[in-house]
Amino acid sequence: MTKKITESILKSLSSPESFARGHELYQSDAVFDTFRQGDLLTGKCESSSAPFYQLNVQLDEDGIQEAFCTCPYDWGGYCKHIIALMLTYIHNTNAFIEQKSIEELLSPLDKDALVRLIAKMVDKKPDLYSWLQTAISAVLTKSQPVRPRSKRKTEVSKTEYKRQIQSILHSLRGYCMSEAYWMMGGMVDQLDHIRDTACEFLEAEDAQGALVILTTLLTEVSGSFEQFDDSDGELGGFFSELALPLVEAILSADLSKTESRSLFKELEPVIEELSAYGIDDLDVILAALNRGWSDEAPNELEDYDFDETILIEAKLNILDRQNRVEEYLKLCLETGEFRRYILKQIELGEFEKAVEVAWKTLAQASDALIVAKALRDTGRLPDALRLAEKGLDLDGSKHDLGVWLGPIEETQGQIEQAIQAYQAAFTSLPSLELYSTLKKLSGANWGQLRPALIQTLQDSHHTDALADVYLFEEEWDQAIGVAGKDGEWNYPLIEKVADVVLSFRPYWVIQASRKQAEGLIAKTQSKYYAAAVRWLSKMKQAYLSSGRKAEWFSLPRWVKKHLSAPTSITGRAEKVITLVILGVRSVSLKR
């Protein structure tokens, strides 16, 4: 049965540009090799940047569950190729050749035939062997706790990592302070890469290796901290992000009391020195060394404050990694980490428990969205919808939740619920796209809904969105009022409004263009001249549009010459621009 997906729903799931380009691809028959396997749609789409892009769209009773394209698009909403595929599906379902599901395809085969088939697949694609090995191991050991890995026989070289870190830290030597300041981000990125390597050791249950890398990072970078201008806090942020993986490594490494105490003495002065620079997130490392897995300090040496949530998160990460499910769930409930508890229960298939706890404990709209998505992904669509609808009444921004929920409600024909979702999203982060969607859905009730939306816009700081709406509604004077109010600083807004209202309010465009051009020219820097001439070009268009052609042609000929070739202002630019000012100011701008 065809899912209830319409063009209007696709518009709400994509940017206007992506939808328009996707529609062009659909009309040009750029989509080909389309197949349907149950609720999975696949296809290919032609492209000017590649021979084709591969498309996969998973449907469910609420519409599009997830969509994937091999193109590099990453600017919000679905890409044009996904839109083209779905438009093909909406208007020509028969173009998708029906295929059997994997279960239907394999069900006639007995065990021996399946083994032979898999062996043949691995022969053709040897990379599958590693995947199979991991997948089979996960199935066989799913309910068994993962034993911590024993100490590596091949030790991680502290000397080698120290050399790498020092090389990174010395990379800014020879640069003046101002140059080094702008290069800090690149240096921190390299340090982040080493930290990520340590995290890979953690994921591989090699806590000892991770501990060597992370402690070396902490001690070596802290020793050079005062040499850098960290005004933007990039290096301070790097230290803060060391806390969690280092605590995980400490708690996972099965350190003896002697080893813990020795490492404590090594790191304590380092952390105290960093604290003097205002980096206060690292005391939790000392707490982990002092306490171990215990919730209580073993002695009175612990006289510092630390972020307890980091310690809790580290323990939960370890329990989850080691598949110690009961301990994990118990700690989640004890520490109020309800979202993690709920998601784990969903993963385990305990949906009733998950929904019950979610209904009682979730307090943020963002958490409701995460849980609702997890429920939908596992086929619990009614539960996902109810929880998402509840999320609209919770604290926090509702934008992402509303944008996710609105199309689903629309697909289900629940128009009132869709309007509530979109309006919640609009209230959190207004935009023209949401406004136009609400206008379309509300129909005869638009007269009642519109004033509330306009008031939301006027009360917000999103003046660009307010101007977009006024331009969309062809309320030129209101749009001009918004641009004029923000005109002291928001030059792109003035230009956007000027471009749209040029034919309708040319007198305002003349005034706004003159003001912008004069302001740019007054800077007396050549880099602003091209922009100044662009504004003067708008001024010319406004004169011609308002029937004041004679007035425009009364300007000096050289003004028109440079307006016809904006990039030609070179050489004697200052003299030319001065004459432009005189020429513009000499023109009467009265109606």
C-alpha positions as semicolon CSV with decimal commas, in nm:
position;residue;x (nm);y (nm);z (nm)
1;M;0,000;0,000;0,000
2;T;0,134;0,344;-0,095
3;K;0,237;0,546;0,207
4;K;0,060;0,877;0,266
5;I;0,343;1,097;0,147
6;T;0,266;1,416;-0,043
7;E;0,467;1,690;-0,208
8;S;0,375;1,926;0,075
9;I;0,522;1,682;0,327
10;L;0,841;1,658;0,122
11;K;0,859;2,038;0,123
12;S;0,842;2,042;0,502
13;L;1,126;1,788;0,516
14;S;1,360;1,982;0,287
15;S;1,481;2,332;0,213
16;P;1,303;2,523;-0,067
17;E;1,621;2,502;-0,278
18;S;1,654;2,124;-0,235
19;F;1,288;2,067;-0,317
20;A;1,302;2,285;-0,629
21;R;1,617;2,112;-0,756
22;G;1,479;1,771;-0,667
23;H;1,164;1,851;-0,864
24;E;1,379;1,941;-1,164
25;L;1,565;1,608;-1,136
26;Y;1,232;1,422;-1,115
27;Q;1,094;1,598;-1,421
28;S;1,411;1,524;-1,618
29;D;1,383;1,150;-1,536
30;A;1,718;1,153;-1,355
31;V;1,605;0,874;-1,120
32;F;1,658;0,517;-1,242
33;D;1,709;0,156;-1,125
34;T;1,426;0,192;-0,872
35;F;1,329;-0,107;-0,657
36;R;1,102;-0,173;-0,363
37;Q;1,163;-0,437;-0,100
38;G;0,873;-0,421;0,141
39;D;0,900;-0,071;0,288
40;L;1,254;-0,014;0,160
41;L;1,291;0,197;-0,155
42;T;1,620;0,199;-0,346
43;G;1,730;0,377;-0,658
44;K;1,996;0,582;-0,830
45;C;1,998;0,945;-0,936
46;E;2,208;1,105;-1,207
47;S;2,442;1,386;-1,106
48;S;2,679;1,635;-1,266
49;S;2,935;1,563;-0,991
50;A;2,930;1,181;-1,013
51;P;2,797;0,910;-1,249
52;F;2,510;0,860;-1,003
53;Y;2,425;0,862;-0,633
54;Q;2,281;0,559;-0,453
55;L;1,956;0,619;-0,263
56;N;1,786;0,422;0,016
57;V;1,461;0,532;0,182
58;Q;1,299;0,330;0,460
59;L;0,925;0,385;0,494
60;D;0,688;0,302;0,776
61;E;0,323;0,375;0,847
62;D;0,420;0,730;0,948
63;G;0,596;0,808;0,621
64;I;0,973;0,832;0,583
65;Q;1,154;0,664;0,871
66;E;1,502;0,737;0,741
67;A;1,668;0,829;0,413
68;F;2,024;0,795;0,287
69;C;2,205;0,928;-0,018
70;T;2,571;0,884;-0,105
71;C;2,601;1,252;-0,203
72;P;2,792;1,486;0,033
73;Y;2,489;1,711;0,109
74;D;2,482;1,817;0,474
75;W;2,288;2,145;0,501
76;G;1,962;2,043;0,664
77;G;1,663;1,845;0,537
78;Y;1,667;1,592;0,256
79;C;1,896;1,640;-0,044
80;K;1,759;1,696;-0,395
81;H;1,829;1,333;-0,492
82;I;1,609;1,196;-0,210
83;I;1,338;1,445;-0,312
84;A;1,360;1,327;-0,675
85;L;1,329;0,960;-0,569
86;M;1,027;1,032;-0,347
87;L;0,854;1,240;-0,613
88;T;0,898;0,945;-0,848
89;Y;0,744;0,721;-0,582
90;I;0,451;0,957;-0,520
91;H;0,361;1,002;-0,887
92;N;0,466;0,667;-1,035
93;T;0,471;0,390;-0,776
94;N;0,480;0,130;-1,054
95;A;0,827;0,251;-1,149
96;F;0,958;0,064;-0,844
97;I;1,011;-0,304;-0,923
98;E;0,897;-0,520;-0,632
99;Q;1,166;-0,740;-0,478
100;K;1,138;-1,012;-0,215
101;S;1,259;-0,932;0,134
102;I;1,579;-1,102;0,253
103;E;1,372;-1,328;0,477
104;E;1,150;-1,435;0,186
105;L;1,451;-1,482;-0,039
106;L;1,641;-1,704;0,205
107;S;1,359;-1,895;0,375
108;P;1,351;-2,184;0,119
109;L;1,718;-2,266;0,190
110;D;1,819;-2,515;0,456
111;K;2,114;-2,465;0,692
112;D;2,373;-2,633;0,465
113;A;2,264;-2,428;0,164
114;L;2,283;-2,107;0,368
115;V;2,635;-2,191;0,487
116;R;2,747;-2,261;0,129
117;L;2,589;-1,936;0,011
118;I;2,758;-1,729;0,284
119;A;3,092;-1,897;0,215
120;K;3,055;-1,807;-0,153
121;M;2,978;-1,445;-0,062
122;V;3,288;-1,425;0,158
123;D;3,500;-1,568;-0,125
124;K;3,383;-1,285;-0,350
125;K;3,405;-1,016;-0,079
126;P;3,670;-1,117;0,180
127;D;3,594;-0,807;0,393
128;L;3,267;-0,974;0,491
129;Y;3,458;-1,227;0,702
130;S;3,554;-0,974;0,969
131;W;3,199;-0,840;0,981
132;L;3,056;-1,191;1,016
133;Q;3,304;-1,280;1,286
134;T;3,210;-0,972;1,489
135;A;2,835;-1,015;1,431
136;I;2,835;-1,385;1,527
137;S;3,041;-1,312;1,838
138;A;2,794;-1,041;1,939
139;V;2,497;-1,278;1,898
140;L;2,661;-1,560;2,095
141;T;2,775;-1,337;2,381
142;K;2,489;-1,086;2,390
143;S;2,378;-1,176;2,739
144;Q;2,727;-1,240;2,874
145;P;2,929;-0,964;3,042
146;V;3,242;-0,870;2,853
147;R;3,549;-0,945;3,057
148;P;3,794;-0,657;3,079
149;R;4,089;-0,715;2,854
150;S;4,402;-0,834;3,027
151;K;4,711;-0,617;3,023
152;R;4,868;-0,579;2,681
153;K;5,172;-0,787;2,605
154;T;5,285;-0,506;2,375
155;E;5,311;-0,195;2,589
156;V;5,200;0,143;2,457
157;S;5,509;0,360;2,430
158;K;5,482;0,664;2,654
159;T;5,805;0,795;2,501
160;E;5,663;0,779;2,149
161;Y;5,344;0,964;2,244
162;K;5,545;1,221;2,438
163;R;5,750;1,282;2,123
164;Q;5,437;1,323;1,910
165;I;5,277;1,564;2,156
166;Q;5,591;1,775;2,193
167;S;5,619;1,794;1,814
168;I;5,265;1,931;1,796
169;L;5,327;2,180;2,077
170;H;5,648;2,303;1,914
171;S;5,475;2,353;1,577
172;L;5,390;2,715;1,665
173;R;5,744;2,809;1,756
174;G;5,892;3,079;1,537
175;Y;5,559;3,251;1,482
176;C;5,480;3,586;1,638
177;M;5,206;3,596;1,903
178;S;4,935;3,719;1,665
179;E;5,015;3,451;1,404
180;A;5,026;3,175;1,666
181;Y;4,688;3,290;1,800
182;W;4,521;3,219;1,467
183;M;4,692;2,879;1,441
184;M;4,577;2,753;1,781
185;G;4,276;2,575;1,637
186;G;4,490;2,360;1,408
187;M;4,722;2,265;1,691
188;V;4,431;2,168;1,917
189;D;4,284;1,958;1,634
190;Q;4,606;1,755;1,626
191;L;4,592;1,705;2,003
192;D;4,227;1,600;1,969
193;H;4,337;1,333;1,722
194;I;4,569;1,180;1,984
195;R;4,289;1,192;2,241
196;D;4,060;1,015;1,992
197;T;4,326;0,744;1,954
198;A;4,313;0,690;2,330
199;C;3,935;0,658;2,309
200;E;3,978;0,388;2,045
201;F;4,195;0,198;2,294
202;L;3,913;0,232;2,549
203;E;3,655;0,097;2,304
204;A;3,886;-0,199;2,242
205;E;3,889;-0,268;2,620
206;D;4,254;-0,168;2,646
207;A;4,231;0,069;2,940
208;Q;4,603;0,051;3,019
209;G;4,696;0,174;2,671
210;A;4,438;0,454;2,690
211;L;4,568;0,555;3,033
212;V;4,926;0,591;2,907
213;I;4,816;0,813;2,617
214;L;4,577;1,030;2,817
215;T;4,806;1,092;3,115
216;T;5,090;1,180;2,877
217;L;4,861;1,425;2,698
218;L;4,760;1,587;3,026
219;T;5,109;1,627;3,168
220;E;5,284;1,734;2,847
221;V;5,025;1,987;2,729
222;S;4,982;2,136;3,078
223;G;5,358;2,194;3,094
224;S;5,336;2,418;2,786
225;F;5,002;2,585;2,862
226;E;5,139;2,923;2,970
227;Q;5,332;2,957;2,641
228;F;5,012;3,001;2,439
229;D;4,753;3,275;2,404
230;D;4,435;3,084;2,484
231;S;4,201;3,385;2,474
232;D;3,940;3,184;2,286
233;G;3,960;2,895;2,534
234;E;4,039;2,630;2,272
235;L;4,318;2,473;2,475
236;G;4,115;2,502;2,796
237;G;3,831;2,321;2,622
238;F;4,072;2,049;2,518
239;F;4,169;1,989;2,884
240;S;3,803;1,977;2,988
241;E;3,733;1,710;2,727
242;L;4,015;1,495;2,865
243;A;3,831;1,445;3,194
244;L;3,572;1,187;3,087
245;P;3,796;0,946;2,891
246;L;4,068;0,970;3,156
247;V;3,822;0,882;3,432
248;E;3,697;0,589;3,221
249;A;4,053;0,467;3,172
250;I;4,128;0,492;3,545
251;L;3,814;0,302;3,646
252;S;3,866;0,037;3,376
253;A;4,238;-0,024;3,425
254;D;4,208;-0,231;3,743
255;L;4,482;-0,032;3,915
256;S;4,624;-0,150;4,244
257;K;4,615;0,085;4,544
258;T;4,985;0,151;4,498
259;E;4,940;0,232;4,127
260;S;4,644;0,460;4,199
261;R;4,829;0,647;4,471
262;S;5,138;0,688;4,253
263;L;4,934;0,827;3,964
264;F;4,745;1,052;4,208
265;K;5,072;1,207;4,325
266;E;5,184;1,255;3,964
267;L;4,866;1,424;3,844
268;E;4,763;1,627;4,152
269;P;5,014;1,914;4,102
270;V;4,937;1,923;3,729
271;I;4,563;1,956;3,790
272;E;4,612;2,213;4,067
273;E;4,823;2,427;3,836
274;L;4,562;2,410;3,561
275;S;4,295;2,499;3,815
276;A;4,490;2,818;3,886
277;Y;4,436;2,908;3,519
278;G;4,061;2,859;3,559
279;I;4,034;2,503;3,427
280;D;3,821;2,348;3,701
281;D;3,684;2,033;3,533
282;L;3,974;1,801;3,616
283;D;3,933;1,737;3,989
284;V;3,709;1,445;3,898
285;I;4,025;1,266;3,775
286;L;4,173;1,282;4,125
287;A;3,841;1,167;4,271
288;A;3,845;0,862;4,042
289;L;4,197;0,775;4,154
290;N;4,108;0,828;4,519
291;R;3,777;0,645;4,519
292;G;3,804;0,388;4,245
293;W;3,459;0,243;4,174
294;S;3,336;0,330;4,524
295;D;3,088;0,610;4,584
296;E;3,267;0,721;4,900
297;A;3,610;0,871;4,951
298;P;3,829;0,623;5,143
299;N;3,988;0,896;5,352
300;E;3,973;1,267;5,425
301;L;4,228;1,360;5,159
302;E;3,950;1,445;4,916
303;D;3,888;1,811;5,000
304;Y;3,814;1,930;4,644
305;D;3,493;1,977;4,450
306;F;3,428;1,791;4,127
307;D;3,155;1,725;3,875
308;E;2,979;1,411;3,995
309;T;2,800;1,373;3,660
310;I;3,130;1,300;3,483
311;L;3,202;1,017;3,727
312;I;2,852;0,876;3,674
313;E;2,880;0,901;3,295
314;A;3,216;0,725;3,301
315;K;3,077;0,435;3,507
316;L;2,776;0,399;3,279
317;N;2,996;0,401;2,969
318;I;3,211;0,125;3,116
319;L;2,914;-0,090;3,221
320;D;2,756;-0,044;2,879
321;R;3,077;-0,128;2,698
322;Q;3,122;-0,443;2,907
323;N;2,756;-0,539;2,858
324;R;2,689;-0,551;3,232
325;V;2,322;-0,483;3,168
326;E;2,167;-0,525;3,513
327;E;2,435;-0,312;3,680
328;Y;2,394;-0,052;3,407
329;L;2,015;-0,028;3,447
330;K;2,041;-0,016;3,826
331;L;2,293;0,269;3,817
332;C;2,080;0,460;3,564
333;L;1,783;0,455;3,801
334;E;1,992;0,536;4,108
335;T;2,153;0,840;3,946
336;G;1,850;0,972;3,758
337;E;1,992;0,891;3,414
338;F;1,646;0,802;3,290
339;R;1,704;0,865;2,922
340;R;1,989;0,613;2,915
341;Y;1,775;0,364;3,109
342;I;1,488;0,404;2,863
343;L;1,707;0,368;2,554
344;K;1,871;0,055;2,695
345;Q;1,531;-0,102;2,763
346;I;1,426;-0,023;2,406
347;E;1,747;-0,185;2,283
348;L;1,662;-0,493;2,491
349;G;1,307;-0,506;2,354
350;E;1,149;-0,418;2,689
351;F;0,920;-0,160;2,534
352;E;0,653;-0,148;2,806
353;K;0,914;-0,077;3,074
354;A;1,076;0,187;2,853
355;V;0,750;0,368;2,778
356;E;0,635;0,354;3,140
357;V;0,954;0,514;3,270
358;A;0,964;0,764;2,981
359;W;0,612;0,881;3,053
360;K;0,694;0,940;3,420
361;T;1,044;1,085;3,406
362;L;1,128;1,271;3,086
363;A;1,133;1,646;3,143
364;Q;1,300;1,788;2,829
365;A;1,158;1,803;2,477
366;S;1,499;1,703;2,339
367;D;1,495;1,381;2,544
368;A;1,142;1,302;2,428
369;L;1,261;1,337;2,067
370;I;1,555;1,100;2,116
371;V;1,336;0,836;2,280
372;A;1,055;0,879;2,026
373;K;1,303;0,826;1,741
374;A;1,434;0,509;1,909
375;L;1,079;0,376;1,949
376;R;0,997;0,450;1,588
377;D;1,314;0,277;1,470
378;T;1,205;-0,040;1,648
379;G;0,852;-0,032;1,505
380;R;0,674;0,110;1,811
381;L;0,509;0,390;1,615
382;P;0,203;0,459;1,832
383;D;0,421;0,481;2,143
384;A;0,663;0,711;1,957
385;L;0,383;0,944;1,852
386;R;0,225;0,968;2,196
387;L;0,557;1,039;2,360
388;A;0,651;1,300;2,100
389;E;0,316;1,473;2,146
390;K;0,377;1,480;2,521
391;G;0,721;1,624;2,452
392;L;0,560;1,937;2,306
393;D;0,453;2,027;2,662
394;L;0,796;1,965;2,817
395;D;1,072;2,218;2,885
396;G;1,337;2,323;2,635
397;S;1,335;2,409;2,266
398;K;1,060;2,231;2,071
399;H;1,199;2,312;1,725
400;D;1,366;1,980;1,641
401;L;1,084;1,779;1,799
402;G;0,817;1,975;1,612
403;V;0,997;1,951;1,278
404;W;1,031;1,573;1,326
405;L;0,675;1,516;1,449
406;G;0,488;1,750;1,212
407;P;0,541;1,553;0,889
408;I;0,454;1,226;1,064
409;E;0,123;1,365;1,193
410;E;0,056;1,513;0,849
411;T;0,121;1,176;0,685
412;Q;-0,126;1,016;0,924
413;G;-0,391;1,273;0,835
414;Q;-0,375;1,418;1,188
415;I;-0,381;1,779;1,070
416;E;-0,459;1,943;1,405
417;Q;-0,173;1,753;1,570
418;A;0,055;1,846;1,280
419;I;-0,031;2,213;1,325
420;Q;0,046;2,190;1,697
421;A;0,385;2,032;1,623
422;Y;0,479;2,286;1,356
423;Q;0,361;2,575;1,572
424;A;0,572;2,452;1,864
425;A;0,872;2,437;1,629
426;F;0,793;2,786;1,499
427;T;0,768;2,931;1,849
428;S;1,114;2,795;1,936
429;L;1,280;2,895;1,607
430;P;1,057;3,082;1,360
431;S;1,118;3,056;0,988
432;L;0,937;3,130;0,664
433;E;0,927;2,758;0,579
434;L;0,735;2,675;0,898
435;Y;0,510;2,979;0,852
436;S;0,414;2,876;0,497
437;T;0,356;2,515;0,608
438;L;0,122;2,632;0,884
439;K;-0,062;2,860;0,640
440;K;-0,118;2,569;0,404
441;L;-0,237;2,329;0,675
442;S;-0,464;2,566;0,868
443;G;-0,690;2,643;0,571
444;A;-1,000;2,829;0,681
445;N;-0,856;2,875;1,032
446;W;-0,559;3,075;0,904
447;G;-0,717;3,404;1,011
448;Q;-0,713;3,286;1,372
449;L;-0,364;3,134;1,365
450;R;-0,175;3,406;1,175
451;P;-0,191;3,681;1,443
452;A;-0,033;3,446;1,698
453;L;0,250;3,361;1,458
454;I;0,315;3,725;1,373
455;Q;0,319;3,812;1,744
456;T;0,569;3,531;1,804
457;L;0,790;3,679;1,533
458;Q;0,760;4,032;1,664
459;D;0,845;3,920;2,017
460;S;1,150;3,727;1,900
461;H;1,488;3,854;1,788
462;H;1,454;3,680;1,452
463;T;1,408;3,994;1,243
464;D;1,523;3,819;0,926
465;A;1,241;3,566;0,960
466;L;0,991;3,846;1,027
467;A;1,104;4,030;0,713
468;D;1,085;3,705;0,513
469;V;0,724;3,657;0,623
470;Y;0,624;4,015;0,538
471;L;0,784;3,980;0,195
472;F;0,610;3,646;0,146
473;E;0,277;3,812;0,230
474;E;0,363;4,110;0,005
475;E;0,335;4,348;0,298
476;W;0,605;4,577;0,165
477;D;0,580;4,859;0,418
478;Q;0,601;4,621;0,714
479;A;0,909;4,456;0,563
480;I;1,065;4,798;0,509
481;G;0,989;4,884;0,870
482;V;1,177;4,575;0,989
483;A;1,472;4,650;0,762
484;G;1,479;5,013;0,872
485;K;1,477;4,917;1,239
486;D;1,772;4,682;1,193
487;G;1,938;4,894;0,929
488;E;2,216;5,026;1,146
489;W;2,388;4,688;1,138
490;N;2,198;4,426;0,940
491;Y;2,309;4,519;0,587
492;P;2,216;4,179;0,431
493;L;1,857;4,227;0,556
494;I;1,828;4,569;0,396
495;E;1,963;4,432;0,069
496;K;1,721;4,137;0,075
497;V;1,424;4,368;0,129
498;A;1,549;4,619;-0,130
499;D;1,582;4,351;-0,397
500;V;1,222;4,233;-0,344
501;V;1,045;4,569;-0,305
502;L;1,241;4,754;-0,575
503;S;0,946;4,758;-0,816
504;F;0,692;4,833;-0,544
505;R;0,869;5,088;-0,322
506;P;1,141;5,239;-0,544
507;Y;1,163;5,562;-0,343
508;W;1,265;5,374;-0,030
509;V;1,516;5,168;-0,230
510;I;1,673;5,491;-0,361
511;Q;1,713;5,627;-0,009
512;A;1,839;5,300;0,140
513;S;2,084;5,244;-0,146
514;R;2,226;5,595;-0,118
515;K;2,274;5,557;0,257
516;Q;2,449;5,222;0,222
517;A;2,671;5,341;-0,063
518;E;2,775;5,657;0,119
519;G;2,855;5,460;0,434
520;L;3,080;5,222;0,240
521;I;3,250;5,500;0,046
522;A;3,317;5,693;0,367
523;K;3,539;5,408;0,484
524;T;3,786;5,515;0,210
525;Q;3,911;5,159;0,166
526;S;3,919;5,006;-0,179
527;K;3,783;4,672;-0,054
528;Y;3,444;4,840;0,001
529;Y;3,421;5,009;-0,340
530;A;3,267;4,714;-0,528
531;A;2,990;4,687;-0,265
532;A;2,930;5,062;-0,288
533;V;2,885;5,040;-0,664
534;R;2,646;4,744;-0,615
535;W;2,425;4,967;-0,400
536;L;2,444;5,246;-0,657
537;S;2,333;4,990;-0,918
538;K;2,022;4,921;-0,710
539;M;1,969;5,295;-0,692
540;K;1,979;5,316;-1,071
541;Q;1,725;5,033;-1,104
542;A;1,493;5,208;-0,857
543;Y;1,513;5,534;-1,053
544;L;1,427;5,356;-1,376
545;S;1,153;5,147;-1,212
546;S;0,983;5,460;-1,075
547;G;0,982;5,638;-1,411
548;R;1,253;5,886;-1,311
549;K;1,481;5,796;-1,599
550;A;1,560;6,159;-1,678
551;E;1,678;6,224;-1,323
552;W;1,909;5,926;-1,336
553;F;2,058;6,029;-1,668
554;S;2,128;6,372;-1,525
555;L;2,400;6,208;-1,312
556;P;2,756;6,238;-1,447
557;R;2,836;5,995;-1,726
558;W;3,129;5,846;-1,539
559;V;2,890;5,730;-1,262
560;K;2,690;5,527;-1,514
561;K;3,011;5,399;-1,669
562;H;3,134;5,252;-1,343
563;L;2,789;5,120;-1,256
564;S;2,788;4,922;-1,579
565;A;3,121;4,763;-1,483
566;P;3,135;4,742;-1,100
567;T;3,471;4,568;-1,089
568;S;3,640;4,845;-1,290
569;I;3,694;5,076;-0,990
570;T;4,071;5,066;-0,962
571;G;4,361;5,308;-0,963
572;R;4,206;5,653;-0,915
573;A;3,934;5,497;-0,699
574;E;3,930;5,755;-0,420
575;K;3,884;6,045;-0,661
576;V;3,609;5,860;-0,847
577;I;3,426;5,764;-0,527
578;T;3,439;6,124;-0,401
579;L;3,274;6,237;-0,723
580;V;3,013;5,962;-0,680
581;I;2,923;6,101;-0,338
582;L;2,882;6,451;-0,483
583;G;2,679;6,320;-0,772
584;V;2,447;6,116;-0,554
585;R;2,397;6,390;-0,298
586;S;2,310;6,639;-0,569
587;V;2,004;6,438;-0,670
588;S;1,667;6,524;-0,519
589;L;1,520;6,224;-0,342
590;K;1,181;6,374;-0,266
591;R;0,872;6,222;-0,413
